[in-house]
């Protein structure tokens, strides 16, 4: 058993991290009940999905910490869930503007600035795109494709892994792991780009709805769940993280990534409860938001 191989400090650490995961789940359940009672049905499910991102990642990390052989499945589960959350976050910004029709009315003569991160932040020569139904469709497609294709690629990876052809930490040009990882990375960048374009346009309008701290929490989850875990795995495969018998370098790197994620997602869950806990039915975007610089303020 795993617990039999742990010393006293190791058991205390595992128990503490498990307790943090349980508290995060309880905090999310309490927040979900609050959202269900206080927030209009048109926004309810989207906000619950977004709030569930941190507790789900914390739970999958905790399972992977206790059952090392399940790491492949827990990482893929967290990845699929987060792909859906990226699309939900874009839809939440549209909903908070009053829906697609209200957003198009509000920005009738506006333009999207597409030279933004993570894809085109340095391409200042890119033109501004008019805000129309077509451009909104392409933005929604940019996140929806990630929510669809990532589960398909994850399923393909698991099939190849069970057959012995997919090894997560062996990124050889002759193996499928490198190409699947690169394809998922490209899909991720396009999805994050779409969210960044939308946020850049609505951040002033939705300032009264805490969209800036919400976006910051969303960005932290992206960085910690994707970038931090990738960096730790690369350091482990290159033996920079030394082995500690009976754990190999890759196994130890996986443990470090999971334990860090549990602590970080616990903090994000608690902060999210503060940021999202407000009476949304009392807010109307065109009445409470500051207008963009240069725009004429409309009466309520």
N, C-alpha and C positions, 0 to 999 in steps of 0.2 A: 504494500500500500504506500501511497505517496507520503502520507502523514508519518508513517513509521521511519522514513528516511530523513526526516527533518529534525534539526536540533531545536532547543527551546526558543531561541530568537526567531527561527524560521517558522515555527508553529504560531508564534505570537503575530508575526507579520501576515501570515496567511489568514489567521482569524480576524485580524484588524481589517484587512482588505475585503474579506467576505462580509463583515459587518457593514463596511462602507457601501458595498454593493446593495445589500438589503435595505439600508437607509435610503439610498438613491431610488430604489424601486418604490418604497413607501411614499417618498416625497412626490414622485411622479404620479402615483395613484391618487394621492390627495389633490394634486394639481389638476389631474384629468377630471375628477369629480367637480372641482370648482369651475373648470372651463365648460363642462357639460351643463352646469346650472346657470352660468352667468353670461355666456357668449352666444350670439345668434347661431342658428344651425348652419347657416351658409359658410361660416368660418370655423365651426367647432372641430370638425375632423381634421382639417389642415393643421390647426394649431396643436392639436393633440399629437399628430404625427411628428411635428417638428420637436415638440417637447420630449418625445419618446427616444430621440436619437441618442442622447447621452446615456440614459439608463440601459438601453439595449446594448450599446457598445461596452458599457461597464459589465453587464451580465455575461456577454459572450467572452469578454476577457477573463472574468472570474472562472467561468467553466473551463476555458483553455488553460488557466493557471493550475486548477485542480486535476484536470484530465489532459495531460500533454498531448496524447494521441489525437485529441479532438481539435487541435489548433487549426488544422486545415479547414474544417467545417465551420468553426466559430469565426474565423477571419472572413470567410466567404459570406457567412450570414450577416455579419456587421457591414460588409461592403455592399451587399444587395440592399439592405435597409437604408443605408446612407444614400445610395443612388436614388431611391424613392424620395428621401427627405429633400434632396437638392431640388427636385421638381416641385415638391410641395412648397418650398420656400419661395420660389418664383411665383407660384399661384397665390400664395399668401399676400405678396406685395400687390398683385393685381386686385385681389379681394379687398384689401385694406383701402385701395383707391376707389372703392365702390363698385368694382366689377369692370369688365372690359369696356362696356359702353360708356360708363362714366369716365374711365381713364382716357378714352379717345376724345370725349368731349372736353375734358380738362386740358389735354395737350393737343388740341385740334391742329394748331400750326407749329407744334414742337418737333424736335428732332432728337434721335438717339445718338449719343457719342459712342462710337464703337472702338476708338483707340483706348481701350481700358484693359486691365489685367484679367486673367493671366496670359492671354494670347497676344494681344496687339497693343500693349501699353506703350511701346516705343514707336509705333507707326503713326506719328502725328499727322502724316499726309492723308490718312484715310478720311473720306468724306463723312459728313453727318447724314444719318438716314432718317427720312420723315417717319413720324409715328402714324402708322396705318394698321388696319386689320392684318395685312400681309406681314408686316414686320413683327407684329405681336405673335402671329402664328409661327414665324421662324424662331423667335425667342423661346416660345413654349416647346417647339420641336427640339430645340437645342438641349433642353433638360429632359424631355420625354424620351429621346433616343437613348440617353444614358440609363434611365430607369428600365428600359426594355432590353437593351443589348447587354448590359452588365450581368443580369441573371442568366442570359443565354450563354455568355462566355464562362461564367462560373460553373454552370452545368457541364459545359464541354471540358473544363479543367478537371472537374471531379471525375468524369468518365475516363479521361486520359490518366488521371492519378491512380484510379483503381486498377488500370491496366498496366501501370508501371512506367508510362511514357511521360508523365508530367512530374517533375521534381521542382518544388517551389524555389529552392535556393540555388539551383544550377541553371544559370542564365546563359546557355550556350546557343550560338546562332543556329545550330543543327537541331535544337530541341524546341518544343512548342511553348515552353514557359516564357521565353524572351519575347516571342511575337505576340502572345496573348497579353502579356504585361504591357507592352508598348501600345497595343490597340486599346486596352482599357485606359491607359494614360492619356491617349489622344482624345478619347470620348469624354474623360473627366475634364480635360482642359476646355473643351467646347461647352460643356454644361456649366462650368464655373464662369466662363466668359459671358454666357447668356444672363446668368444671375447678376454678374457685375454690371453689365449694360443697363439692366432694369433698375438696379439699386442706385446707380449714379443719377438716373433721371428722377426717381421718386423720393430720394432721401430727404429733401427739404419739405416736400408736401406732407410726408408721413413722419416728420420729426416728433410731432405730438404723440405718436403712437409707439415711441421708443424703437423706431426701425433701426437706428444706428447701433444701439447696444445689442439688438437682436441679430443684426448682421455681423457684429463683432463676435458674438457667441458662435454663430454659424461658421465664421472663418476659423475660429479656434478649433472647432471640431474637425474641420477639413485638415488643418495643419497637423493637429495632434494624431488624428486617426490615419491619415495618409502619409504625410511627409515624415513625421517623427518615426513611425513604425518602419517605413522604407529605409530610412537612414540607419536605424538600429540593426535591421536585418542585413544591410550591406556591410556594416562594420563587423557583424558576426560571421558572415561568409568569408570575409577577408582575414579572419582570425585576429582582428584588432581587439575584439572582446575575447579575453582568454577563456579557455575551458575551465571548468571547476568540477572535477569528477564527483559524482557520476554524470554530470551534465556536459555535453559537448558545447562548442562555441555557439552553434546555431540554436540549440535548446536554451542556452543561457540568455542569448539575445532575445529569444521569444519570451522568456520569463520576464526580463527587464521591461520589454515593451508592454506586456500585459499588465504588470504591476503599476507602471506609470499611467497607463490609460485608466485603470480603475480609480486612482486618486484624482486624476484630472477630470474625468467624467463626473465624479462625485461633486466636485466643486462647480462644474458647469451646470449640473442638475439643480443645485441649490440656488445659483445665481439666476438661472432661467425662471425659477419659481417667482423670484422678485420682479424680474423684467416683464414677464407675461401676465402677472397677476394684477389686472386692472379691469375696470368696467368698460368693455369695448362698446357696448350698446349705447353709451352716452357720447360717443365720438362720431363725428362726421368729417371726412377728410377736407371737404371744401370750406368748412366752417372753422376748423380749429388749426389748420396748417398755415404756416407762413408761406407766402408765394415765392417763386423763384425770382432772383434778381432780374429786374428789367421787365417783369410781367405786371400787368395791372391787376390789382387785387379785386376779386369778385365779391359782391355782397353775399351774405348767407342766404 
